[in-house]
Amino acid sequence: MRVVSTIAAARESAHGVVGLVPTMGFFHEGHLSLMRRSVAECDQTVVTLYVNPLQFEDAADLARYPVDHDRDLALAEQCGVDLMVIPDPCEMFATVPLTTVTVAGIGDRLEGVHRPGHMDGVATVVARLFAALQPDRAYLGRKDAQQLALVRRLAHDLGFPLEVVGCPLIREQDGLALSSRNVFLGEHRRAALVLSSGLCAAADLFEAGECKAAVLEDRVRDSFRAGEIEYAEAFDAATVEPVSLIERRAVLAVAARIGSVRLIDNVRLLFGDRGPEADRGVWLERPSVLYH
């Protein structure tokens, strides 16, 4: 695996069908699953590791984000990654960019409300990476369902000739959705299971025939104590528009603060040959690498 610090060096190494896995590092099994899929499907897999300051409204939150490059490099190499790009901050944005990307209607809801500027920061850095690296495919996890919808619309609207591949949400053995922030949960680790338990209970209702979004949302909210939950909402998987009745592919998403840690999670609500089906994600068979 080659490690480079400039976009130019990354472009010089490009060959064949290129798969891109954009990350902020501190890898967990969710990141690794994206890398493995890209390695299986592409001639070359490129992973970017860049903690994007444009995504953080709170400077303290940015400073707190976990970083361990040596660990990340070892894990990526084990997955068969060909090229790791760890750009210097000045390589990405020498100054605060005057040009930013906004995906109206998708980026200004949910996470866009609770984390002002966050979704524009995501869109801007993704557009920068797509333009600079020119991948054929980009692999993103479905845990950030709003982000996945935003990147797909961005690629469509700006004419990037690539496929945005959505990959399964990965859960710990007890159901907690994987997040680099999970390492900060400490004594609140068990309390954090409320996100997955509430969503899975709502998913059970959906598979039993309940298609009213308000009922499913209330089932999720019922699992939380006052002050923890920021939102529980069902929305169209492509447009992120709220839905009142689940009649097509949708996402039921939740965001909440557990202790000092803000977490998000979701289940996909689908319709298969046998009727309503909920995609709850994939459970790990052993503890995540985060705790090794």
C-alpha atoms as an extended CHARMM CRD file, in Angstrom:
* protein
*
       292  EXT
         1         1  MET       CA              0.0000000000        0.0000000000        0.0000000000  PROA      1               0.0000000000
         2         2  ARG       CA              1.3390000000        3.4050000000       -0.9840000000  PROA      2               0.0000000000
         3         3  VAL       CA              0.7880000000        6.4100000000        1.2640000000  PROA      3               0.0000000000
         4         4  VAL       CA              0.8000000000        9.8810000000       -0.2970000000  PROA      4               0.0000000000
         5         5  SER       CA              0.0960000000       13.3750000000        0.9660000000  PROA      5               0.0000000000
         6         6  THR       CA             -0.8120000000       15.1980000000       -2.2370000000  PROA      6               0.0000000000
         7         7  ILE       CA             -3.6240000000       14.9630000000       -4.7440000000  PROA      7               0.0000000000
         8         8  ALA       CA             -1.0880000000       15.1040000000       -7.5970000000  PROA      8               0.0000000000
         9         9  ALA       CA              0.6880000000       11.9960000000       -6.3230000000  PROA      9               0.0000000000
        10        10  ALA       CA             -2.6460000000       10.2110000000       -5.9880000000  PROA      10              0.0000000000
        11        11  ARG       CA             -3.6410000000       11.1000000000       -9.5590000000  PROA      11              0.0000000000
        12        12  GLU       CA             -0.2950000000        9.8370000000      -10.9010000000  PROA      12              0.0000000000
        13        13  SER       CA             -0.9920000000        6.4370000000       -9.3300000000  PROA      13              0.0000000000
        14        14  ALA       CA             -4.5070000000        6.0260000000      -10.7550000000  PROA      14              0.0000000000
        15        15  HSD       CA             -5.1240000000        3.0660000000      -13.0350000000  PROA      15              0.0000000000
        16        16  GLY       CA             -8.0320000000        0.9360000000      -14.2150000000  PROA      16              0.0000000000
        17        17  VAL       CA            -11.3630000000        1.1580000000      -12.3920000000  PROA      17              0.0000000000
        18        18  VAL       CA            -10.7570000000        3.2880000000       -9.3030000000  PROA      18              0.0000000000
        19        19  GLY       CA            -12.8240000000        2.9000000000       -6.1590000000  PROA      19              0.0000000000
        20        20  LEU       CA            -12.7550000000        5.7180000000       -3.6030000000  PROA      20              0.0000000000
        21        21  VAL       CA            -13.5200000000        5.3710000000        0.1050000000  PROA      21              0.0000000000
        22        22  PRO       CA            -13.5780000000        8.8810000000        1.6270000000  PROA      22              0.0000000000
        23        23  THR       CA            -13.0730000000        8.8530000000        5.4010000000  PROA      23              0.0000000000
        24        24  MET       CA            -12.1080000000       10.9660000000        8.4010000000  PROA      24              0.0000000000
        25        25  GLY       CA            -10.1050000000        8.0940000000        9.8540000000  PROA      25              0.0000000000
        26        26  PHE       CA            -10.1740000000        6.2060000000       13.1590000000  PROA      26              0.0000000000
        27        27  PHE       CA            -11.4520000000        3.1830000000       11.2880000000  PROA      27              0.0000000000
        28        28  HSD       CA            -14.0740000000        0.7340000000       12.4890000000  PROA      28              0.0000000000
        29        29  GLU       CA            -15.5710000000       -2.3060000000       10.7800000000  PROA      29              0.0000000000
        30        30  GLY       CA            -17.9390000000       -0.0760000000        8.8310000000  PROA      30              0.0000000000
        31        31  HSD       CA            -15.0080000000        1.6620000000        7.1250000000  PROA      31              0.0000000000
        32        32  LEU       CA            -13.2400000000       -1.6460000000        6.5850000000  PROA      32              0.0000000000
        33        33  SER       CA            -16.3240000000       -3.1800000000        4.9500000000  PROA      33              0.0000000000
        34        34  LEU       CA            -16.3120000000       -0.3320000000        2.4030000000  PROA      34              0.0000000000
        35        35  MET       CA            -12.6420000000       -0.9190000000        1.6590000000  PROA      35              0.0000000000
        36        36  ARG       CA            -13.1030000000       -4.6670000000        1.2290000000  PROA      36              0.0000000000
        37        37  ARG       CA            -15.9940000000       -4.1590000000       -1.1760000000  PROA      37              0.0000000000
        38        38  SER       CA            -14.0230000000       -1.6670000000       -3.2390000000  PROA      38              0.0000000000
        39        39  VAL       CA            -11.0380000000       -4.0270000000       -3.3510000000  PROA      39              0.0000000000
        40        40  ALA       CA            -13.3270000000       -6.8160000000       -4.5680000000  PROA      40              0.0000000000
        41        41  GLU       CA            -14.9740000000       -4.7020000000       -7.2740000000  PROA      41              0.0000000000
        42        42  CYS       CA            -12.2730000000       -2.3060000000       -8.5080000000  PROA      42              0.0000000000
        43        43  ASP       CA             -8.7850000000       -2.4490000000      -10.0150000000  PROA      43              0.0000000000
        44        44  GLN       CA             -7.5030000000        0.1000000000       -7.5230000000  PROA      44              0.0000000000
        45        45  THR       CA             -8.8570000000        1.1840000000       -4.1460000000  PROA      45              0.0000000000
        46        46  VAL       CA             -8.0370000000        4.6630000000       -2.8690000000  PROA      46              0.0000000000
        47        47  VAL       CA             -8.8270000000        5.6580000000        0.7150000000  PROA      47              0.0000000000
        48        48  THR       CA             -8.6850000000        9.2930000000        1.7640000000  PROA      48              0.0000000000
        49        49  LEU       CA             -8.1120000000       10.1690000000        5.4080000000  PROA      49              0.0000000000
        50        50  TYR       CA             -8.9500000000       13.7920000000        6.1340000000  PROA      50              0.0000000000
        51        51  VAL       CA            -10.6930000000       15.2580000000        9.1640000000  PROA      51              0.0000000000
        52        52  ASN       CA            -12.6460000000       17.9360000000        7.3420000000  PROA      52              0.0000000000
        53        53  PRO       CA            -12.9230000000       21.1370000000        9.4060000000  PROA      53              0.0000000000
        54        54  LEU       CA            -15.7740000000       22.3760000000        7.2060000000  PROA      54              0.0000000000
        55        55  GLN       CA            -18.0030000000       19.7070000000        8.7840000000  PROA      55              0.0000000000
        56        56  PHE       CA            -17.5200000000       21.0120000000       12.3230000000  PROA      56              0.0000000000
        57        57  GLU       CA            -19.3220000000       24.0540000000       13.6730000000  PROA      57              0.0000000000
        58        58  ASP       CA            -17.7570000000       23.4830000000       17.1080000000  PROA      58              0.0000000000
        59        59  ALA       CA            -13.9490000000       23.8170000000       17.1770000000  PROA      59              0.0000000000
        60        60  ALA       CA            -13.8270000000       21.7460000000       20.3760000000  PROA      60              0.0000000000
        61        61  ASP       CA            -15.6460000000       18.8980000000       18.6340000000  PROA      61              0.0000000000
        62        62  LEU       CA            -13.1180000000       19.0340000000       15.7940000000  PROA      62              0.0000000000
        63        63  ALA       CA            -10.1940000000       18.9700000000       18.2380000000  PROA      63              0.0000000000
        64        64  ARG       CA            -11.7160000000       16.0050000000       20.0600000000  PROA      64              0.0000000000
        65        65  TYR       CA            -12.2040000000       13.8380000000       16.9640000000  PROA      65              0.0000000000
        66        66  PRO       CA            -10.1290000000       10.6480000000       17.4650000000  PROA      66              0.0000000000
        67        67  VAL       CA             -6.9800000000       10.2840000000       15.3470000000  PROA      67              0.0000000000
        68        68  ASP       CA             -4.6080000000        7.3070000000       15.0600000000  PROA      68              0.0000000000
        69        69  HSD       CA             -2.9360000000        7.1990000000       11.6480000000  PROA      69              0.0000000000
        70        70  ASP       CA             -0.6140000000        4.2770000000       12.4120000000  PROA      70              0.0000000000
        71        71  ARG       CA             -3.5480000000        2.1000000000       13.4300000000  PROA      71              0.0000000000
        72        72  ASP       CA             -5.5850000000        3.2000000000       10.4010000000  PROA      72              0.0000000000
        73        73  LEU       CA             -2.7530000000        2.4940000000        7.9650000000  PROA      73              0.0000000000
        74        74  ALA       CA             -2.3000000000       -1.0180000000        9.3380000000  PROA      74              0.0000000000
        75        75  LEU       CA             -6.0240000000       -1.7970000000        9.0940000000  PROA      75              0.0000000000
        76        76  ALA       CA             -6.3210000000       -0.4080000000        5.5580000000  PROA      76              0.0000000000
        77        77  GLU       CA             -3.3280000000       -2.4240000000        4.3740000000  PROA      77              0.0000000000
        78        78  GLN       CA             -4.8710000000       -5.5890000000        5.8250000000  PROA      78              0.0000000000
        79        79  CYS       CA             -7.9600000000       -4.9040000000        3.6850000000  PROA      79              0.0000000000
        80        80  GLY       CA             -5.8660000000       -4.7590000000        0.5080000000  PROA      80              0.0000000000
        81        81  VAL       CA             -6.1130000000       -1.0090000000       -0.0600000000  PROA      81              0.0000000000
        82        82  ASP       CA             -3.7500000000        0.1550000000       -2.8220000000  PROA      82              0.0000000000
        83        83  LEU       CA             -3.3940000000        3.8350000000       -2.0110000000  PROA      83              0.0000000000
        84        84  MET       CA             -3.9290000000        5.8790000000        1.1410000000  PROA      84              0.0000000000
        85        85  VAL       CA             -4.1830000000        9.6280000000        0.7000000000  PROA      85              0.0000000000
        86        86  ILE       CA             -3.5550000000       11.6630000000        3.8670000000  PROA      86              0.0000000000
        87        87  PRO       CA             -3.5710000000       15.2190000000        2.5370000000  PROA      87              0.0000000000
        88        88  ASP       CA             -2.0320000000       18.0890000000        4.3890000000  PROA      88              0.0000000000
        89        89  PRO       CA             -4.7670000000       20.5780000000        5.3780000000  PROA      89              0.0000000000
        90        90  CYS       CA             -3.2500000000       23.1650000000        3.0050000000  PROA      90              0.0000000000
        91        91  GLU       CA             -3.4630000000       20.6190000000        0.2050000000  PROA      91              0.0000000000
        92        92  MET       CA             -7.2250000000       20.4720000000        0.5940000000  PROA      92              0.0000000000
        93        93  PHE       CA             -8.0960000000       24.0470000000        1.5400000000  PROA      93              0.0000000000
        94        94  ALA       CA             -5.1740000000       26.4650000000        1.8710000000  PROA      94              0.0000000000
        95        95  THR       CA             -7.6430000000       29.0580000000        3.1400000000  PROA      95              0.0000000000
        96        96  VAL       CA            -11.2980000000       28.9530000000        4.0910000000  PROA      96              0.0000000000
        97        97  PRO       CA            -12.8990000000       28.3390000000        0.6810000000  PROA      97              0.0000000000
        98        98  LEU       CA            -15.0330000000       31.0830000000       -0.8120000000  PROA      98              0.0000000000
        99        99  THR       CA            -16.7570000000       28.4600000000       -2.9460000000  PROA      99              0.0000000000
       100       100  THR       CA            -18.8940000000       25.9290000000       -1.1280000000  PROA      100             0.0000000000
       101       101  VAL       CA            -21.4350000000       23.3600000000       -2.2690000000  PROA      101             0.0000000000
       102       102  THR       CA            -25.0170000000       23.2750000000       -1.0220000000  PROA      102             0.0000000000
       103       103  VAL       CA            -27.4820000000       20.5330000000       -1.9350000000  PROA      103             0.0000000000
       104       104  ALA       CA            -30.7400000000       22.3490000000       -1.2670000000  PROA      104             0.0000000000
       105       105  GLY       CA            -33.6120000000       20.3580000000        0.1960000000  PROA      105             0.0000000000
       106       106  ILE       CA            -31.3580000000       17.4820000000        1.2610000000  PROA      106             0.0000000000
       107       107  GLY       CA            -28.6020000000       19.1970000000        3.1930000000  PROA      107             0.0000000000
       108       108  ASP       CA            -30.7510000000       21.7230000000        5.0440000000  PROA      108             0.0000000000
       109       109  ARG       CA            -32.9170000000       19.2230000000        6.9170000000  PROA      109             0.0000000000
       110       110  LEU       CA            -32.2770000000       16.9700000000        9.9610000000  PROA      110             0.0000000000
       111       111  GLU       CA            -28.4770000000       17.0270000000       10.3530000000  PROA      111             0.0000000000
       112       112  GLY       CA            -28.4160000000       20.3700000000        8.5620000000  PROA      112             0.0000000000
       113       113  VAL       CA            -30.6860000000       21.8340000000       11.2590000000  PROA      113             0.0000000000
       114       114  HSD       CA            -28.9210000000       20.3360000000       14.2610000000  PROA      114             0.0000000000
       115       115  ARG       CA            -25.3980000000       20.7960000000       12.9020000000  PROA      115             0.0000000000
       116       116  PRO       CA            -25.4440000000       24.0750000000       10.9410000000  PROA      116             0.0000000000
       117       117  GLY       CA            -22.9790000000       24.0400000000        8.0480000000  PROA      117             0.0000000000
       118       118  HSD       CA            -22.2170000000       20.3370000000        8.4490000000  PROA      118             0.0000000000
       119       119  MET       CA            -23.8840000000       19.0680000000        5.2910000000  PROA      119             0.0000000000
       120       120  ASP       CA            -22.4290000000       21.8920000000        3.1880000000  PROA      120             0.0000000000
       121       121  GLY       CA            -19.0220000000       20.9260000000        4.5640000000  PROA      121             0.0000000000
       122       122  VAL       CA            -19.6010000000       17.3200000000        3.5040000000  PROA      122             0.0000000000
       123       123  ALA       CA            -20.7720000000       18.3530000000        0.0270000000  PROA      123             0.0000000000
       124       124  THR       CA            -17.8370000000       20.7120000000       -0.4750000000  PROA      124             0.0000000000
       125       125  VAL       CA            -15.1120000000       18.2450000000        0.4930000000  PROA      125             0.0000000000
       126       126  VAL       CA            -16.7270000000       15.4010000000       -1.4750000000  PROA      126             0.0000000000
       127       127  ALA       CA            -16.9450000000       17.5880000000       -4.5880000000  PROA      127             0.0000000000
       128       128  ARG       CA            -13.2740000000       18.4840000000       -4.0990000000  PROA      128             0.0000000000
       129       129  LEU       CA            -12.2690000000       14.8240000000       -3.8400000000  PROA      129             0.0000000000
       130       130  PHE       CA            -14.4100000000       13.7210000000       -6.7910000000  PROA      130             0.0000000000
       131       131  ALA       CA            -12.9850000000       16.4680000000       -9.0140000000  PROA      131             0.0000000000
       132       132  ALA       CA             -9.3780000000       15.8900000000       -7.9390000000  PROA      132             0.0000000000
       133       133  LEU       CA             -9.2550000000       12.0820000000       -7.8390000000  PROA      133             0.0000000000
       134       134  GLN       CA            -11.8040000000       11.2660000000      -10.5750000000  PROA      134             0.0000000000
       135       135  PRO       CA            -12.8270000000        7.8670000000       -9.1960000000  PROA      135             0.0000000000
       136       136  ASP       CA            -15.1400000000        5.5110000000      -11.0520000000  PROA      136             0.0000000000
       137       137  ARG       CA            -16.9660000000        4.4780000000       -7.8760000000  PROA      137             0.0000000000
       138       138  ALA       CA            -17.3540000000        5.9610000000       -4.4180000000  PROA      138             0.0000000000
       139       139  TYR       CA            -18.2670000000        3.7330000000       -1.4810000000  PROA      139             0.0000000000
       140       140  LEU       CA            -20.2910000000        5.1680000000        1.4010000000  PROA      140             0.0000000000
       141       141  GLY       CA            -22.0590000000        3.5390000000        4.3400000000  PROA      141             0.0000000000
       142       142  ARG       CA            -25.8280000000        3.6440000000        4.7740000000  PROA      142             0.0000000000
       143       143  LYS       CA            -25.4730000000        4.6270000000        8.4290000000  PROA      143             0.0000000000
       144       144  ASP       CA            -25.2430000000        8.2440000000        7.2510000000  PROA      144             0.0000000000
       145       145  ALA       CA            -28.3900000000        7.9140000000        5.1330000000  PROA      145             0.0000000000
       146       146  GLN       CA            -28.8390000000       11.6470000000        4.6340000000  PROA      146             0.0000000000
       147       147  GLN       CA            -25.1980000000       12.0170000000        3.6220000000  PROA      147             0.0000000000
       148       148  LEU       CA            -25.5490000000        9.1500000000        1.1260000000  PROA      148             0.0000000000
       149       149  ALA       CA            -28.5830000000       10.8260000000       -0.4670000000  PROA      149             0.0000000000
       150       150  LEU       CA            -26.7270000000       14.1510000000       -0.5580000000  PROA      150             0.0000000000
       151       151  VAL       CA            -23.6490000000       12.7020000000       -2.2640000000  PROA      151             0.0000000000
       152       152  ARG       CA            -25.7520000000       10.8670000000       -4.8340000000  PROA      152             0.0000000000
       153       153  ARG       CA            -27.6360000000       14.0410000000       -5.7310000000  PROA      153             0.0000000000
       154       154  LEU       CA            -24.4170000000       16.0710000000       -5.8000000000  PROA      154             0.0000000000
       155       155  ALA       CA            -22.7990000000       13.5960000000       -8.2120000000  PROA      155             0.0000000000
       156       156  HSD       CA            -25.9050000000       13.6490000000      -10.4210000000  PROA      156             0.0000000000
       157       157  ASP       CA            -26.3450000000       17.4180000000      -10.4690000000  PROA      157             0.0000000000
       158       158  LEU       CA            -22.6630000000       18.2570000000      -11.0500000000  PROA      158             0.0000000000
       159       159  GLY       CA            -22.2020000000       15.5300000000      -13.6500000000  PROA      159             0.0000000000
       160       160  PHE       CA            -19.4870000000       13.5170000000      -11.9430000000  PROA      160             0.0000000000
       161       161  PRO       CA            -19.1300000000       10.3370000000      -14.0490000000  PROA      161             0.0000000000
       162       162  LEU       CA            -19.0850000000        7.8810000000      -11.1840000000  PROA      162             0.0000000000
       163       163  GLU       CA            -21.3040000000        5.4310000000       -9.3040000000  PROA      163             0.0000000000
       164       164  VAL       CA            -22.0680000000        6.1480000000       -5.6600000000  PROA      164             0.0000000000
       165       165  VAL       CA            -22.3400000000        2.7520000000       -3.9550000000  PROA      165             0.0000000000
       166       166  GLY       CA            -24.3150000000        2.5120000000       -0.7040000000  PROA      166             0.0000000000
       167       167  CYS       CA            -23.0810000000       -0.2350000000        1.6300000000  PROA      167             0.0000000000
       168       168  PRO       CA            -24.7000000000       -1.8770000000        4.6790000000  PROA      168             0.0000000000
       169       169  LEU       CA            -24.8320000000       -0.2660000000        8.0980000000  PROA      169             0.0000000000
       170       170  ILE       CA            -22.6690000000       -2.3410000000       10.4660000000  PROA      170             0.0000000000
       171       171  ARG       CA            -23.5970000000       -2.9960000000       14.1000000000  PROA      171             0.0000000000
       172       172  GLU       CA            -21.7650000000       -4.2740000000       17.1400000000  PROA      172             0.0000000000
       173       173  GLN       CA            -22.8320000000       -7.6590000000       18.4970000000  PROA      173             0.0000000000
       174       174  ASP       CA            -25.3100000000       -5.9180000000       20.8350000000  PROA      174             0.0000000000
       175       175  GLY       CA            -26.8010000000       -3.7740000000       18.0500000000  PROA      175             0.0000000000
       176       176  LEU       CA            -25.0130000000       -0.4490000000       18.5330000000  PROA      176             0.0000000000
       177       177  ALA       CA            -24.3240000000        1.1280000000       15.1350000000  PROA      177             0.0000000000
       178       178  LEU       CA            -20.6090000000        1.5230000000       14.5670000000  PROA      178             0.0000000000
       179       179  SER       CA            -19.2200000000        5.0360000000       14.9230000000  PROA      179             0.0000000000
       180       180  SER       CA            -15.7440000000        6.3640000000       15.6390000000  PROA      180             0.0000000000
       181       181  ARG       CA            -17.3830000000        8.3540000000       18.4450000000  PROA      181             0.0000000000
       182       182  ASN       CA            -18.4170000000        5.1740000000       20.2730000000  PROA      182             0.0000000000
       183       183  VAL       CA            -15.0320000000        5.1490000000       22.0180000000  PROA      183             0.0000000000
       184       184  PHE       CA            -16.1700000000        8.2000000000       24.0070000000  PROA      184             0.0000000000
       185       185  LEU       CA            -19.2930000000        6.5340000000       25.4360000000  PROA      185             0.0000000000
       186       186  GLY       CA            -17.5720000000        5.0520000000       28.4800000000  PROA      186             0.0000000000
       187       187  GLU       CA            -20.1180000000        4.2740000000       31.1970000000  PROA      187             0.0000000000
       188       188  HSD       CA            -22.9190000000        5.3150000000       28.8340000000  PROA      188             0.0000000000
       189       189  ARG       CA            -22.1580000000        2.4820000000       26.3990000000  PROA      189             0.0000000000
       190       190  ARG       CA            -25.1570000000        0.3810000000       27.4770000000  PROA      190             0.0000000000
       191       191  ALA       CA            -27.4900000000        3.3990000000       27.4950000000  PROA      191             0.0000000000
       192       192  ALA       CA            -26.5720000000        4.0280000000       23.8370000000  PROA      192             0.0000000000
       193       193  LEU       CA            -28.3590000000        0.8150000000       22.8400000000  PROA      193             0.0000000000
       194       194  VAL       CA            -31.5950000000        2.7880000000       23.0700000000  PROA      194             0.0000000000
       195       195  LEU       CA            -31.0460000000        3.9850000000       19.4870000000  PROA      195             0.0000000000
       196       196  SER       CA            -30.9150000000        0.5330000000       17.9330000000  PROA      196             0.0000000000
       197       197  SER       CA            -33.5700000000       -0.9670000000       20.2250000000  PROA      197             0.0000000000
       198       198  GLY       CA            -36.0550000000        1.8020000000       19.4230000000  PROA      198             0.0000000000
       199       199  LEU       CA            -35.4270000000        1.5430000000       15.6950000000  PROA      199             0.0000000000
       200       200  CYS       CA            -35.6830000000       -2.2550000000       15.6870000000  PROA      200             0.0000000000
       201       201  ALA       CA            -38.9570000000       -2.0760000000       17.6060000000  PROA      201             0.0000000000
       202       202  ALA       CA            -40.3130000000        0.3170000000       14.9750000000  PROA      202             0.0000000000
       203       203  ALA       CA            -38.9890000000       -1.9840000000       12.2450000000  PROA      203             0.0000000000
       204       204  ASP       CA            -40.9500000000       -4.8460000000       13.7900000000  PROA      204             0.0000000000
       205       205  LEU       CA            -44.1100000000       -2.7260000000       13.6370000000  PROA      205             0.0000000000
       206       206  PHE       CA            -43.4500000000       -1.8970000000        9.9890000000  PROA      206             0.0000000000
       207       207  GLU       CA            -42.9830000000       -5.5310000000        9.0420000000  PROA      207             0.0000000000
       208       208  ALA       CA            -46.2350000000       -6.3080000000       10.8500000000  PROA      208             0.0000000000
       209       209  GLY       CA            -48.0150000000       -3.8910000000        8.5020000000  PROA      209             0.0000000000
       210       210  GLU       CA            -47.7970000000       -0.4740000000       10.1960000000  PROA      210             0.0000000000
       211       211  CYS       CA            -47.0300000000        2.0800000000        7.4910000000  PROA      211             0.0000000000
       212       212  LYS       CA            -47.9310000000        5.3370000000        9.2460000000  PROA      212             0.0000000000
       213       213  ALA       CA            -44.7230000000        7.3070000000        9.7430000000  PROA      213             0.0000000000
       214       214  ALA       CA            -46.0110000000        9.0390000000       12.8960000000  PROA      214             0.0000000000
       215       215  VAL       CA            -46.6370000000        5.7050000000       14.6160000000  PROA      215             0.0000000000
       216       216  LEU       CA            -43.1630000000        4.4370000000       13.7630000000  PROA      216             0.0000000000
       217       217  GLU       CA            -41.5410000000        7.7060000000       14.8260000000  PROA      217             0.0000000000
       218       218  ASP       CA            -43.4150000000        7.6740000000       18.1350000000  PROA      218             0.0000000000
       219       219  ARG       CA            -42.2660000000        4.1250000000       18.7700000000  PROA      219             0.0000000000
       220       220  VAL       CA            -38.6750000000        5.2830000000       18.4800000000  PROA      220             0.0000000000
       221       221  ARG       CA            -39.2490000000        8.3560000000       20.6870000000  PROA      221             0.0000000000
       222       222  ASP       CA            -40.8850000000        6.2350000000       23.3760000000  PROA      222             0.0000000000
       223       223  SER       CA            -37.5260000000        4.5620000000       24.0180000000  PROA      223             0.0000000000
       224       224  PHE       CA            -35.7690000000        7.7720000000       25.0600000000  PROA      224             0.0000000000
       225       225  ARG       CA            -35.6700000000        9.8930000000       28.1720000000  PROA      225             0.0000000000
       226       226  ALA       CA            -36.4830000000       13.6030000000       27.9090000000  PROA      226             0.0000000000
       227       227  GLY       CA            -33.6590000000       15.6740000000       26.4970000000  PROA      227             0.0000000000
       228       228  GLU       CA            -31.7880000000       12.8400000000       24.8000000000  PROA      228             0.0000000000
       229       229  ILE       CA            -33.4270000000       12.6800000000       21.3880000000  PROA      229             0.0000000000
       230       230  GLU       CA            -32.9640000000       15.3580000000       18.7340000000  PROA      230             0.0000000000
       231       231  TYR       CA            -35.1220000000       13.8190000000       16.0370000000  PROA      231             0.0000000000
       232       232  ALA       CA            -36.8210000000       10.6260000000       14.9480000000  PROA      232             0.0000000000
       233       233  GLU       CA            -38.1190000000       10.9400000000       11.4130000000  PROA      233             0.0000000000
       234       234  ALA       CA            -39.1140000000        8.8600000000        8.4270000000  PROA      234             0.0000000000
       235       235  PHE       CA            -38.0620000000       10.2690000000        5.0720000000  PROA      235             0.0000000000
       236       236  ASP       CA            -37.8010000000        9.3650000000        1.4070000000  PROA      236             0.0000000000
       237       237  ALA       CA            -34.4840000000        7.5930000000        0.8680000000  PROA      237             0.0000000000
       238       238  ALA       CA            -33.5990000000        9.6030000000       -2.2530000000  PROA      238             0.0000000000
       239       239  THR       CA            -34.9400000000       13.0870000000       -1.5090000000  PROA      239             0.0000000000
       240       240  VAL       CA            -34.8550000000       13.1400000000        2.3360000000  PROA      240             0.0000000000
       241       241  GLU       CA            -38.3420000000       14.6730000000        2.1950000000  PROA      241             0.0000000000
       242       242  PRO       CA            -40.5050000000       13.6730000000        5.1870000000  PROA      242             0.0000000000
       243       243  VAL       CA            -43.1940000000       11.0830000000        4.4850000000  PROA      243             0.0000000000
       244       244  SER       CA            -46.4560000000       10.5350000000        6.3250000000  PROA      244             0.0000000000
       245       245  LEU       CA            -47.1420000000        7.0760000000        4.8860000000  PROA      245             0.0000000000
       246       246  ILE       CA            -44.4690000000        4.5430000000        3.9600000000  PROA      246             0.0000000000
       247       247  GLU       CA            -45.3900000000        3.6020000000        0.3920000000  PROA      247             0.0000000000
       248       248  ARG       CA            -41.9450000000        3.4510000000       -1.1900000000  PROA      248             0.0000000000
       249       249  ARG       CA            -38.3350000000        3.0580000000       -0.0640000000  PROA      249             0.0000000000
       250       250  ALA       CA            -37.8050000000        5.1680000000        3.0480000000  PROA      250             0.0000000000
       251       251  VAL       CA            -35.4600000000        5.6090000000        5.9900000000  PROA      251             0.0000000000
       252       252  LEU       CA            -36.3970000000        5.9020000000        9.6550000000  PROA      252             0.0000000000
       253       253  ALA       CA            -33.5770000000        7.8400000000       11.2870000000  PROA      253             0.0000000000
       254       254  VAL       CA            -32.7790000000        8.9840000000       14.8020000000  PROA      254             0.0000000000
       255       255  ALA       CA            -30.2370000000       11.3240000000       16.3680000000  PROA      255             0.0000000000
       256       256  ALA       CA            -29.6740000000       11.5770000000       20.1070000000  PROA      256             0.0000000000
       257       257  ARG       CA            -27.1600000000       12.6130000000       22.7330000000  PROA      257             0.0000000000
       258       258  ILE       CA            -26.0830000000        9.8620000000       25.0910000000  PROA      258             0.0000000000
       259       259  GLY       CA            -24.0470000000       11.4850000000       27.8240000000  PROA      259             0.0000000000
       260       260  SER       CA            -21.8200000000       13.9190000000       25.9390000000  PROA      260             0.0000000000
       261       261  VAL       CA            -21.7790000000       11.8880000000       22.7170000000  PROA      261             0.0000000000
       262       262  ARG       CA            -24.0550000000       12.6080000000       19.7730000000  PROA      262             0.0000000000
       263       263  LEU       CA            -25.0240000000        9.4720000000       17.8060000000  PROA      263             0.0000000000
       264       264  ILE       CA            -27.1190000000        8.7490000000       14.7250000000  PROA      264             0.0000000000
       265       265  ASP       CA            -28.6970000000        5.5080000000       13.5270000000  PROA      265             0.0000000000
       266       266  ASN       CA            -31.3680000000        4.3270000000       11.0890000000  PROA      266             0.0000000000
       267       267  VAL       CA            -33.2360000000        1.4360000000        9.5400000000  PROA      267             0.0000000000
       268       268  ARG       CA            -34.3040000000        1.2550000000        5.9040000000  PROA      268             0.0000000000
       269       269  LEU       CA            -37.9680000000        0.5720000000        5.1990000000  PROA      269             0.0000000000
       270       270  LEU       CA            -38.4300000000       -1.4010000000        1.9940000000  PROA      270             0.0000000000
       271       271  PHE       CA            -41.0320000000       -3.3830000000        0.0960000000  PROA      271             0.0000000000
       272       272  GLY       CA            -40.0140000000       -6.8400000000       -1.0910000000  PROA      272             0.0000000000
       273       273  ASP       CA            -41.8290000000       -9.7510000000       -2.6560000000  PROA      273             0.0000000000
       274       274  ARG       CA            -43.3770000000      -10.6150000000        0.7120000000  PROA      274             0.0000000000
       275       275  GLY       CA            -44.4340000000       -7.0810000000        1.5880000000  PROA      275             0.0000000000
       276       276  PRO       CA            -42.8440000000       -4.6450000000        4.0780000000  PROA      276             0.0000000000
       277       277  GLU       CA            -39.2260000000       -5.4300000000        4.9450000000  PROA      277             0.0000000000
       278       278  ALA       CA            -36.8700000000       -3.5350000000        7.2510000000  PROA      278             0.0000000000
       279       279  ASP       CA            -33.1360000000       -3.4780000000        6.6720000000  PROA      279             0.0000000000
       280       280  ARG       CA            -31.6560000000       -3.2230000000       10.1620000000  PROA      280             0.0000000000
       281       281  GLY       CA            -28.0550000000       -3.5580000000        8.9970000000  PROA      281             0.0000000000
       282       282  VAL       CA            -25.4390000000       -6.2560000000        9.5930000000  PROA      282             0.0000000000
       283       283  TRP       CA            -24.3740000000       -7.4890000000       13.0410000000  PROA      283             0.0000000000
       284       284  LEU       CA            -20.7070000000       -8.2770000000       13.7010000000  PROA      284             0.0000000000
       285       285  GLU       CA            -19.8290000000      -11.7910000000       14.8070000000  PROA      285             0.0000000000
       286       286  ARG       CA            -17.0350000000      -10.5640000000       17.0930000000  PROA      286             0.0000000000
       287       287  PRO       CA            -16.1750000000       -7.2910000000       18.8690000000  PROA      287             0.0000000000
       288       288  SER       CA            -15.2860000000       -4.3370000000       16.6810000000  PROA      288             0.0000000000
       289       289  VAL       CA            -11.6740000000       -3.3570000000       16.0390000000  PROA      289             0.0000000000
       290       290  LEU       CA            -12.4690000000       -0.1450000000       17.9320000000  PROA      290             0.0000000000
       291       291  TYR       CA            -12.1090000000       -2.0510000000       21.1880000000  PROA      291             0.0000000000
       292       292  HSD       CA             -8.9990000000       -4.0860000000       20.3360000000  PROA      292             0.0000000000
